[in-house]
């Protein structure tokens, strides 16, 4: 039997485990806050979208 054939019958590898230090603490994990630059880009995108809505409303009325 070749190696390729035996790999079909073997079970799937287990998922990698987290390090022992993080398993000991029961604190929930949170994503880090967005950087100032990314936050500024979201605010700028929101303002541009709001401006487009207002100008579109003025243009079509």
VMD Tcl script that draws the C-alpha trace (Angstrom):
set ca {
  {0.00 0.00 0.00}
  {1.42 3.40 -0.92}
  {1.61 6.46 1.31}
  {-1.03 8.20 -0.79}
  {-3.53 5.39 -0.21}
  {-2.99 5.32 3.56}
  {-3.54 9.07 3.84}
  {-7.11 8.67 2.58}
  {-8.01 6.36 5.43}
  {-6.29 8.30 8.20}
  {-8.33 10.79 10.17}
  {-8.07 14.52 9.67}
  {-5.39 16.39 11.61}
  {-6.54 18.13 14.74}
  {-6.86 21.90 14.86}
  {-3.85 23.68 16.34}
  {-4.20 24.44 20.03}
  {-3.72 27.87 21.56}
  {-0.71 28.38 23.81}
  {-1.09 27.23 27.40}
  {-0.80 30.76 28.79}
  {-3.92 31.97 26.98}
  {-5.93 28.89 27.92}
  {-5.34 29.54 31.62}
  {-7.09 32.93 31.63}
  {-10.85 32.95 31.16}
  {-10.90 36.58 30.03}
  {-12.64 37.14 26.68}
  {-10.50 38.20 23.75}
  {-11.32 41.45 22.00}
  {-10.05 42.90 18.76}
  {-7.67 45.82 19.17}
  {-9.24 49.24 18.59}
  {-8.87 50.71 15.10}
  {-5.88 52.90 14.48}
  {-6.39 56.66 14.27}
  {-5.78 56.63 10.51}
  {-8.36 53.91 9.87}
  {-10.89 55.67 12.10}
  {-10.26 58.93 10.20}
  {-10.85 57.17 6.87}
  {-14.20 55.76 8.10}
  {-15.29 59.22 9.28}
  {-14.18 60.74 5.97}
  {-16.08 58.07 4.04}
  {-19.20 58.76 6.10}
  {-18.92 62.51 5.50}
  {-18.44 62.04 1.74}
  {-21.47 59.74 1.61}
  {-23.57 62.23 3.61}
  {-22.46 65.06 1.32}
  {-23.40 62.99 -1.74}
  {-26.87 62.35 -0.30}
  {-27.42 66.02 0.52}
  {-26.13 67.27 -2.84}
  {-28.16 64.62 -4.67}
  {-31.27 65.71 -2.80}
  {-30.65 69.37 -3.66}
  {-29.95 68.53 -7.32}
  {-33.04 66.38 -7.85}
  {-35.50 68.78 -6.19}
}
mol new
graphics top color blue
foreach p $ca { graphics top sphere $p radius 0.5 }
foreach p [lrange $ca 0 end-1] q [lrange $ca 1 end] { graphics top cylinder $p $q radius 0.2 }
display resetview
